[in-house]
Amino acid sequence: MDVRSLMRRSATFHADQLAVIEGDTRLTYEQAWTRGLRMANALLALGLEPGDRVAVLEDNTYESVDFFCGTAAANLVRVPLYPRNSRDAHHHMLAHTGCRAVVVSQSHADALRGLVDEVESLEHMIVRGHDYEDWLAGFPVTDPDPAVDQDDYFIIRHTGGTTGPSKGVAYTHKTWLDAGRDWFFAFPPVQKGDVCQHAGPISHGSGYFFTPIWLGGGVNLLVKTFEPSEVIETMERERVAYGFLVPTMLNAIAREATATERDWRHLKVLQVGGSPIADDTALLARDVFGDVLFQGYGQTEAVPITMMGPTEWFSQVEGSNPLRSAGRPLPFGDLAILDPDTHQELPIGDEGEIAIRCDGQMLGFWDNDVATAERMHDGWVLSGDIGRLDTNGYLYVLDRKDDMIISGGFNIWPAELENVLTTHPDVIEAAVFGIPSERWGESPYGVVTVTGDATVTSNELIELCAEQLGSYKKPAHVEVTTEPLPKSPVGKLARKQLREPHWLGHDRRVAGN
């Protein structure tokens, strides 16, 4: 099986049914797939061939569906770029995946300006401007009908890099379909006409839901800009059945003044993912929306591996605490707790590194054998998270092996911020770590040692990070001191020593307490 064939089949069977909603725009399956065929032929007319990588930088709009369908129809490999990333990050993602073309909305075009001349493989940039509809209409609706194998690559999504650039995780047609199957395994079945609201970018976690909803004859509703009051209004008006939300989004809509007054009888699933969820957020959302909350655990490299629905999540289980857990392993995957040093499996109850094996996992990072060797062992994907399993099979995520910060569902690596902070002439050394945040789950926090005559301020350093890495990665605060930062006996920066006081009173050292 391949994504293209299944999407085409669904477009045929559900031709006259509603497929896409964005604002006032509504497209049937026939209309959406026809636009996708035009996009496929537009890309192939550039000289692209099946298997070539094509990037896209856009928001959640109905035009984004053109690209999703078009790359599938032409058997091209979709490479999402992320609007909140820096220009350097865009450059890296385009270059190391060898993208030959990029499609970008007019609103984000400045972020890619000049990259066609800078990225060796990049030959074409298509800007969706005011003439986009006329341009698209100029291409035929004939199906290019390329040969597709289930092991052909379908999409390359990027995860954060530690001390270096981000890494690409390639999904084949099969692994993308397997991941979609596992996401929906525990959910109530998708019925024809069910609406799935994408309040977060389909380039991120919500994108996992797009294909299963399309294949099930449902409706993908795209939210261009997240505004809690508008999201609530749309959920009720369009009778939304499914949604993917990071905890900060769920918290925001659950606290909307009118949320408790609305009719939520149509809701089936609010999937919470991207970062651990706080107990009070989960309990509040349950009170507002009813028994529709699902949560699980996984990573871009291997997702999902655990899942549980509302009945289990909020239940009382002897010997377990489901509310504080990430659920139990799905039936199509395997999960183990390994010794971080020896990679030997540990007994139930012991704390160690969470390791994952599932059908939707990566085979390795794109064109990065070194990083692959670090994150894979004997078929297992090493998560970098520390956790434990209890006797009932519940997984508890306790800490991180590395120093990654998950803020609002985005991965942020301290080294990225530290490298930027130390470019300032007043800064001698820098340390960045995650601290609890009511709004984002975690936020980056920086401590810098400066020269004795330094005049630099915290705000200046925060803005420096925003300029270099994007606003979502900037620290919530930067503490400025003339004192040396703590080190280990071998001279390594002791981030955990700086981090620990901020997490006092929390029984785990990751967001979601």
C-alpha positions in Angstrom: 0.0 0.0 0.0 1.1 3.6 -0.6 -0.3 7.0 0.4 -0.9 8.1 -3.2 -3.1 5.2 -4.2 -5.1 5.3 -1.0 -5.6 9.1 -1.2 -6.7 8.8 -4.9 -9.2 6.0 -3.9 -10.7 8.1 -1.2 -11.0 11.1 -3.6 -12.9 8.8 -6.0 -15.2 7.2 -3.4 -16.0 10.5 -1.6 -15.8 12.8 -4.7 -18.8 15.0 -3.8 -18.3 15.1 0.0 -16.6 17.9 1.9 -12.9 17.3 2.3 -11.3 20.6 3.4 -12.4 23.7 5.3 -10.3 26.8 5.8 -12.1 30.0 6.7 -14.9 30.6 4.2 -13.3 28.1 1.7 -14.8 24.6 1.4 -13.5 22.0 -1.0 -15.0 18.7 -1.9 -12.7 15.6 -2.3 -12.9 16.0 -6.1 -12.0 19.7 -6.0 -9.1 19.2 -3.5 -7.7 16.2 -5.4 -8.0 18.1 -8.8 -6.1 21.0 -7.3 -3.5 18.5 -6.1 -3.2 17.0 -9.6 -2.6 20.5 -11.0 0.1 21.1 -8.4 1.7 17.7 -9.3 1.9 18.6 -12.9 3.2 22.0 -12.1 6.1 20.5 -10.1 6.8 17.8 -12.7 6.8 20.5 -15.4 9.9 22.0 -13.7 11.8 18.8 -14.5 11.3 17.2 -11.1 11.1 13.4 -11.0 9.5 11.0 -8.6 11.6 10.7 -5.4 12.9 14.3 -5.6 12.6 16.3 -2.5 10.4 19.4 -2.5 10.1 21.8 0.5 7.2 23.9 1.6 6.9 26.9 3.9 3.4 27.8 4.7 0.6 28.2 7.3 -2.5 26.0 7.6 -4.5 27.2 4.5 -6.5 25.4 1.8 -3.5 26.0 -0.5 -1.4 23.9 1.7 -3.6 20.9 0.8 -2.6 21.5 -2.9 0.9 20.7 -2.0 0.1 17.8 0.3 -2.0 16.2 -2.4 0.3 17.2 -5.2 3.5 15.7 -3.9 1.6 12.5 -3.1 0.2 12.4 -6.7 3.6 13.0 -8.2 5.4 10.7 -5.8 7.7 13.6 -4.7 9.1 13.7 -1.2 7.5 16.5 1.0 9.9 18.4 3.2 8.0 20.8 5.6 9.9 23.9 6.7 8.7 25.5 9.9 7.6 29.2 9.8 9.1 29.9 13.3 12.5 28.7 12.3 15.5 31.0 11.4 16.7 31.5 7.9 19.8 29.4 8.7 17.6 26.5 9.7 15.7 26.8 6.4 19.0 26.8 4.6 20.1 23.6 6.4 16.9 21.7 5.9 16.9 22.5 2.2 20.5 21.8 1.6 21.0 18.5 3.5 17.9 16.9 2.0 18.9 18.0 -1.5 15.6 19.8 -2.2 15.3 20.8 -5.9 12.3 23.1 -5.4 10.5 25.0 -2.6 6.9 26.3 -2.4 6.4 29.2 -0.1 3.4 31.4 0.8 3.8 35.1 0.1 3.7 35.9 3.8 6.9 33.8 4.4 8.7 34.5 1.1 11.2 37.0 2.7 12.5 34.2 5.0 13.7 32.3 1.9 14.9 35.2 -0.1 18.1 34.4 -2.0 18.3 30.8 -1.0 18.0 29.6 -4.6 21.5 31.1 -5.1 22.9 29.7 -1.8 21.6 26.1 -1.8 23.4 24.1 -4.5 20.6 21.6 -5.1 17.8 24.3 -5.1 16.6 25.2 -8.6 13.1 26.6 -8.2 11.2 28.7 -5.7 7.4 29.0 -6.2 5.9 31.9 -4.3 2.1 31.8 -3.7 1.3 35.3 -4.6 -1.9 37.1 -5.8 -1.7 35.3 -9.1 -1.4 31.8 -7.6 -4.9 30.7 -8.6 -4.4 31.7 -12.2 -1.0 30.0 -12.2 -2.3 26.8 -10.8 -5.2 26.7 -13.3 -2.8 26.7 -16.1 -1.7 23.1 -15.5 -3.6 20.0 -16.6 -5.7 17.8 -14.3 -4.4 14.6 -15.9 -3.0 12.1 -13.4 0.7 11.6 -13.8 0.3 8.1 -12.3 3.9 7.5 -11.4 5.0 4.1 -10.2 5.0 4.1 -6.3 6.5 1.5 -4.0 5.5 1.3 -0.3 9.2 1.7 0.5 9.5 5.0 -1.5 10.1 8.0 0.8 7.0 10.1 1.4 8.0 12.9 3.8 11.0 14.1 5.7 10.3 15.8 9.0 12.9 17.4 11.1 13.8 17.1 14.7 16.0 19.4 16.8 19.8 19.1 16.7 21.9 19.0 19.9 25.1 20.8 19.2 24.6 20.9 15.5 21.9 21.4 12.9 18.5 19.6 13.0 18.2 16.1 11.7 15.8 14.7 9.1 13.5 11.8 9.8 12.3 10.2 6.6 9.0 8.3 6.5 8.3 5.9 3.7 4.8 5.5 2.4 4.5 2.4 4.6 5.8 3.9 7.8 3.6 7.0 7.3 0.6 4.8 7.0 1.7 2.6 9.9 2.1 5.7 12.1 -1.4 6.9 11.1 -2.8 3.5 11.9 -1.3 3.5 15.4 -2.4 7.1 16.1 -6.0 6.1 15.5 -5.9 2.6 16.9 -7.4 3.5 20.3 -9.8 6.2 18.9 -13.4 5.8 18.1 -13.6 5.0 14.3 -13.6 7.9 11.8 -17.0 8.1 10.2 -17.7 9.7 6.8 -18.0 13.5 7.3 -16.3 13.6 10.7 -14.4 16.9 11.1 -10.8 17.1 12.3 -9.6 20.5 13.4 -5.9 21.3 12.9 -5.4 24.1 15.4 -1.6 23.5 15.2 0.5 23.4 12.0 0.1 20.3 9.8 3.9 20.5 9.4 4.1 19.4 13.0 2.1 16.9 15.1 -1.3 17.6 13.7 0.0 16.5 10.3 -0.1 12.9 11.4 -4.0 13.2 11.5 -4.4 14.6 8.0 -3.9 11.4 6.0 -6.1 9.1 8.2 -8.9 11.6 8.2 -8.7 11.9 4.4 -8.6 8.1 4.0 -11.6 7.7 6.3 -13.8 10.2 4.3 -13.6 12.9 7.0 -13.1 16.6 6.7 -9.7 18.4 7.5 -10.4 21.8 9.0 -7.4 24.1 8.9 -6.8 26.9 11.4 -4.5 29.5 10.0 -3.8 31.3 13.3 -4.4 29.9 16.8 -6.8 32.2 18.7 -8.5 30.3 21.6 -11.9 32.1 21.3 -12.0 31.5 17.5 -11.0 27.9 17.9 -13.7 27.3 20.4 -16.3 29.0 18.2 -15.2 26.9 15.2 -15.2 23.7 17.1 -18.9 24.1 18.0 -20.0 25.6 14.7 -18.4 22.9 12.5 -19.1 20.1 15.0 -15.5 19.1 15.3 -15.0 15.4 16.2 -11.2 15.1 16.3 -8.3 17.4 17.1 -4.6 17.3 18.0 -3.5 19.8 20.6 -0.3 20.5 22.5 -1.0 21.0 26.3 -0.7 24.8 26.0 -3.4 24.9 23.4 -5.7 22.6 25.3 -5.2 24.7 28.5 -6.0 27.9 26.5 -9.2 26.7 25.0 -10.4 25.0 28.2 -10.0 28.3 30.1 -12.0 30.3 27.5 -14.9 32.0 29.3 -17.6 30.4 27.1 -16.1 26.9 26.8 -18.4 25.4 29.5 -21.5 26.8 27.9 -21.1 25.1 24.5 -22.4 21.9 23.0 -19.5 19.3 22.8 -21.7 16.2 22.1 -20.1 15.9 18.7 -16.5 15.6 20.1 -14.9 12.2 19.9 -11.2 12.8 20.4 -8.9 15.6 21.7 -5.5 14.1 21.3 -2.9 15.7 23.6 0.8 15.4 22.5 4.0 17.2 22.0 4.9 17.5 25.6 3.8 16.1 29.0 0.5 17.6 30.3 -0.1 19.0 33.8 -2.6 17.3 36.0 -4.8 20.4 36.4 -4.9 21.0 32.6 -6.0 17.4 32.0 -8.7 17.5 34.8 -10.0 20.9 33.7 -10.3 19.9 30.1 -12.1 16.7 31.1 -14.6 18.8 33.0 -15.1 21.1 30.0 -15.1 18.7 27.1 -16.1 15.4 28.7 -14.5 12.0 28.2 -12.7 12.8 24.9 -9.1 13.2 26.0 -6.4 10.9 24.7 -2.7 11.1 25.2 0.3 9.1 24.2 4.1 9.1 23.9 6.4 9.1 21.0 8.9 11.1 19.0 9.4 12.2 15.4 11.9 9.3 15.2 9.3 6.7 16.5 5.7 7.6 17.0 3.4 6.7 18.7 4.3 3.9 21.1 1.9 4.4 24.0 -1.7 5.6 24.0 -4.6 5.8 26.4 -8.1 7.1 26.3 -10.2 9.0 28.9 -11.6 6.0 30.6 -8.2 4.6 31.4 -6.4 8.0 31.8 -8.6 9.1 34.7 -9.2 5.7 36.3 -7.9 4.3 39.5 -5.6 1.3 39.0 -4.0 -0.5 41.9 -0.2 -0.2 41.7 -0.4 2.5 39.1 -1.2 6.2 38.6 -2.5 6.6 35.0 -3.1 10.3 35.5 0.7 10.8 35.8 1.7 8.3 33.2 2.0 8.4 29.4 -0.1 5.3 28.9 0.7 1.8 28.0 2.4 0.4 24.8 0.2 0.0 21.7 -0.1 -3.6 20.5 2.0 -3.0 17.3 5.1 -1.8 19.0 7.6 -2.6 21.8 8.9 -0.5 24.6 11.8 -1.2 27.0 13.8 0.6 29.7 17.5 0.3 29.0 20.6 1.0 31.0 21.8 4.3 29.5 25.4 3.1 29.4 25.2 -0.7 28.6 21.9 -0.7 26.7 20.8 -3.8 28.7 17.1 -4.1 29.5 16.3 -3.2 33.1 13.7 -4.9 35.4 10.2 -3.5 35.7 10.3 -0.5 38.1 13.9 0.5 37.4 14.6 3.9 35.9 16.5 4.1 32.6 16.4 5.3 29.0 13.1 4.7 27.2 13.7 2.7 24.0 11.2 2.2 21.2 10.5 -0.3 18.4 7.5 0.2 16.2 6.3 0.1 12.6 6.3 3.9 12.3 9.9 4.3 13.4 12.8 5.7 11.4 15.4 3.6 9.7 17.9 6.2 10.4 18.5 10.0 10.1 18.6 11.3 6.6 22.2 11.4 5.4 23.6 11.3 8.9 25.2 8.0 9.9 26.9 9.4 13.0 23.6 10.7 14.5 21.9 7.4 13.5 24.5 5.4 15.4 24.0 7.5 18.5 20.2 7.1 18.5 19.7 3.5 17.4 20.8 0.3 19.0 20.0 -3.2 17.8 16.8 -2.0 16.1 15.7 0.1 19.1 15.3 3.9 18.8 16.8 5.5 21.9 14.5 8.3 23.1 16.9 10.3 25.2 14.2 10.3 27.9 14.5 8.7 31.3 11.5 6.7 32.5 10.2 3.6 34.1 7.5 1.0 33.5 5.3 -0.3 36.3 3.9 -3.8 36.8 0.7 -2.9 34.8 2.7 -1.6 31.9 2.2 2.1 32.4 5.1 4.3 31.3 6.2 7.3 33.4 8.5 9.9 31.7 10.7 11.2 34.5 13.5 13.2 33.0 15.7 13.7 30.0 19.0 11.9 29.4 20.0 14.9 27.4 19.2 18.6 28.0 16.4 19.1 25.4 13.7 21.5 26.3 10.1 21.0 25.0 8.3 24.3 25.0 4.8 24.5 23.6 5.4 21.3 21.7 8.7 22.5 20.1 12.1 20.9 20.7 14.7 23.4 21.8 18.3 22.4 22.5 20.3 24.4 25.0 23.5 24.2 23.0 21.8 26.2 20.2 21.0 29.1 22.5 24.3 28.8 24.3 26.2 29.1 21.0 24.3 32.3 20.2 24.7 33.8 23.7 28.4 33.4 23.6 28.7 35.3 20.4 28.0 38.5 22.3 31.4 40.2 23.1 30.4 40.7 26.8 29.6 37.0 27.4 32.3 34.7 28.6 30.2 31.5 29.0 26.5 30.5 29.0 24.2 27.8 30.3 20.6 27.2 29.2 18.1 24.8 30.7 14.3 24.3 30.9 12.3 25.7 33.8 8.6 25.1 34.5 6.2 27.4 32.6 2.4 27.6 33.3 1.8 28.6 29.7 4.3 26.6 27.7 5.0 23.6 30.0 8.7 24.5 29.9 10.6 27.6 28.9 14.3 28.1 28.2 16.2 30.0 30.9 19.7 31.3 30.5 22.5 32.1 32.8 25.6 33.9 31.4 28.9 35.0 32.9 30.0 38.4 31.6 33.1 40.5 31.8 33.5 42.8 34.7 32.8 45.9 32.6 29.9 44.4 30.7 26.8 46.6 30.0 24.7 44.0 28.2 21.2 43.4 29.5 19.0 40.4 29.8 16.6 41.8 27.2 19.4 42.4 24.7 20.5 38.8 25.0 16.9 37.5 24.6 16.5 39.5 21.4 19.8 38.3 20.1 18.5 34.7 20.4 15.2 35.6 18.8 17.0 37.1 15.8 19.3 34.2 15.3 17.1 31.2 16.1 13.5 32.4 15.9 11.1 33.8 18.5 9.9 30.5 19.8 13.4 29.5 20.9 14.3 32.7 22.8 14.8 32.4 26.6 12.1 33.5 29.0 14.9 35.2 31.0 18.6 35.5 30.9 20.4 35.9 34.3 23.5 37.9 34.0 26.4 37.3 36.5 30.1 37.8 36.8 30.5 34.5 38.7 31.8 31.5 36.8 29.2 28.8 36.0 29.3 25.5 37.9 31.3 22.7 36.3 31.7 19.0 36.8 35.0 17.6 38.0 36.1 17.1 34.4 35.1 20.6 33.5 31.8 20.0 31.8 29.0 22.6 32.3 26.7 21.5 35.2 23.3 22.5 33.7 21.4 20.2 36.0 22.9 21.9 39.0 21.6 25.2 37.8 18.3 23.7 36.7 17.4 21.8 39.9 16.3 24.7 42.1 13.7 25.7 39.6 12.0 22.2 39.8 11.8 21.9 43.6 8.4 20.6 44.6 7.9 18.8 41.3 8.1 15.0 41.3 9.5 14.9 37.8 12.0 17.0 36.0 10.1 17.5 32.8 7.1 19.7 31.9 3.7 18.4 33.0 3.9 18.5 36.7 
